[in-house]
């Protein structure tokens, strides 16, 4: 390897570490789950999670600016839509990594556009539970679908179950922080907390993580946290994730990683 190639590789590694550090701060739960993914796909998934964190951050001005309303957030989201669709220059530090993953077929463009559509829907809150349900499947759900795509899952029925896993995690996190989220002005479940938990449980049942193919278990690790969050009260609102939660993910992650490695070995 030439010095130039070594320098390029070192720069890429430094960039990957920077993105991973960003994700661990912005989205520690999903970062923990992504840590068990194969090294071949982990940088792409970390870039995906950083992209999602950036989309979520784009909503902040719309929540805090009474005069601007949702317009500021919608403009920033439209910018990302045009980048994904190739009609705007990717003038953002994260954009090249996300576009590279799309070009290599790691993720489907349609999946990432659904994630973006969910964030747009959050800026146009609806009292209709079915609209909220679709928003969860498009947002947190499509994010988990994309992880499955990165692992090479192509079965649409299985990918739909991974969507349900992501939506269950999103509903569980919403239930866990219910009082704090009410104060934030964020678009929440259009109903009572009990109804939110029932929706989350329905997502979890639709995922049916125990019967997923073994190679897909790595993409469904957020279901571990979803089950725990939906089973507890919101007394932990605003508090960091506890050790027992992290240990539960670690146990499931090691088991899923071993199963994935066995599946890969048999396939080769």
N, C-alpha and C positions, 0 to 999 in steps of 0.2 A: 504494500500500500504506500502510495506517495505521500509526501508531507502535506500536499494540498488536500488529498483525500482524508488523511488523518485529521487535519484541521476542520474539514467539513463535518466529519463524524463527531468530533468533540463538540463542535458548535451545536449540532443537532441534539446531542445528549444533554448539553446544558439547557437548551430550549425545552426539552421534554421534562427535565427536572423542575424548571421554572413553572411550567404549566401544571405539573403535578402538585407543586407547593400551593399554587393558586386554588386548585380544586380542593385540596385538603382543608384549606381555610374556609372556602365558600360553601362546600358541600361535603362535609366530613363523612356522612353516612355512605353516600355513593362512592366516595373515594376509598373507603374501607373495603367495600364490596369489590371495587375494580382492582384492588391490590392482589386479588387471587387469580386474575385473568392471565393467560399466557403472555409472556414478554413480547410475543410477535404482534399482539393486538392492543396491549395495554396503552402505549402512547396515543394511538388513535382514539381509544375510548376516553382517555383523560382529556384529549382535545375536544371531544364531543361534550363532556361534562363541563369543561370551561366555557364552551359555546353556550350551553344551557344556562350557566351562571350569568353570562353576559346578557342573554336575553331577559333573564329575571331582573337583573340590575337595571335594564332599560326601562322597567316599569316604575322605578322609584320616583322619577320626577312627576309622573302622572298622578301618583298617590299623594304627593306632598304639595303640588301646585294647584290651588283652588281655581285660579284663573285659567291656566293652560288646559286643565282637565286632562283627558287622555291623549290629546294631540301630540304632545312631546314624546310620549312613549310610542305611539303609533308611527311617528316619523323614524325613530331609531329602529324599530322593528322592520319597517319598510326598507330601510337601508340594508339590513341583513337579508331580507328576501331578495333584493336585487343582486346582492353578492352571490347568493346561492344559485340564482337563475342565470348568472353570468352577464348581467346587463350593467353592472357597476364594478369599478376597480376594487380589488380586495384590500383596501387601505386600512387594515386592522391587523394587529400582531397575531391574532388567532386565525384569521381568515385563510392564509395559505395552508395551514395544517388541516383545516376542515375541508377545504376544496381538494387537497391532495387525497384525503381519504375517500371522497366522493369519486374522484377520477379513477382510483384504484379499485373501486367497487366494494370498499369496506362497508359503507352504508349506502342506502338508497336515498336519492335526493328527496323523493316523496315523503320518506319518513321524517327527515329533518324539517321539511316544510310543514309537516303536521305539528311538530313541536313548536315551530314559530307561530302557527295559526292558533294554538292553544294560548299562547301568551297574548296574542291580539284579542282573543275572546275574553281574557281576564279583564281587559280594559273596557269591555262592553258587557257588564254583568247582567245576567238574566235570572228571573225568579223561577225559571223552569228547570226542574231537577234533571230532565233528560239532556238539556243543553249543558249543564254542569257535568253530567256523566261523560258526555262526549269530549268535553274539554279535558277531563282527567285522562281519558284514553289517548287523546291526541298529544297531551303534554307529557306527564310522567310516564304514561303508557308507551308512547312512541319512543321515548328515551330508552326504555328497557328493551323495546323491540330492536332498536338500533344496536344495542349490545349483543343481542342474539344474532343479528346480521353480521356483526364483526366476527363472531365465532363460527360463521359459516352456516347458520341455520337458514334454510330456505323454505321449509314447510310453513305455509301460511296459517294453518291451524295452530301449530306450535307457537308461531310468532304472535298470534292473537292472544294466546295464553300468557305470553311474556308481557304483552300490553296490559293485561289484567293484573299481572304482578306489579308492574310499575304504578298503575292506578291505585292499587291497594296500598302500596307504600305511601303514595301521595296523600290518600285519605287518612291513613294512620298518622302521618306526620301532622296533618291538619288537626286531627282530633287531639293529638298530644299537646299541641300548642294553642288550642282553641281560644282561651281567654286572651292571650297575647296577640293573636292574629286579628281578633275583633278590634283591638285597639289600633292596629296598623292601617286599617282602611283597605286591606286586601279583600278581593272578591272571594268569599267563602261559600261553603255549601248553603244553598237557599232553604234552610230549614233548621231544625233543632239538632243539638249534638248527638242525640240518640239516633236520629235518622242518618247522620253522617256515618256513624259507626256501622249501621246496618248496610249502607252502601259499600263501605270498605270491606266488610265481611263477604258481601256478594262478589266483589272483585276477587277476593282471596280464594273463594270457592271456585270461581271461573278459571283461575290459574291452576288450581289443583297441583301444587308444586310437587307433591310426593309421586305423582305418576308421570311427570315430565321425563322425556328421554334423558339418560345420564349426561350426555354431552351438553344439555341445556341448563343443567342445575347451576352452573356458574353465572348464567345470565339472570337467575331468579333469586339470588341471595337477598335482595331487598325484601322479599317475602318474609324472611326471618324477623326483620324489624317491624314489618307491617303487622304481623300476628301479635307481637308483643305490645305495640302501641295501641292497637284496637282493643286489647284486653285490659288495659289500665285506664285510670282516670286521667284528667288533664292537670293533675297536681304538679307534674314536672314541667309545666309550661315555662319556656324561657330558660330552662336548665340544660346544661350539656348532657350528652348521651352518657348513661351510666356504664360502669365496667361490665356488669352482667350482660347488657345488651351487646357490647362489643365482643365479649367472649362467645356469645351465642353465634354471632356472625363468623368469628374465627373458626369455631368448630365446624360449622356448616361449610365454610369456605375451603378448609383443608380437605374435607370429605369430597366436596364437589370437584376440587382440583385433581385429586387422585383418580376420581371416576373419569374425568375428562382425559387425563393422560392415558388411562387404560384404553379408552375408546379410540384415541388417536393411534396408539400402538397397534391395536387390532386392525385399524383401517390401513396402516402402512404395511 
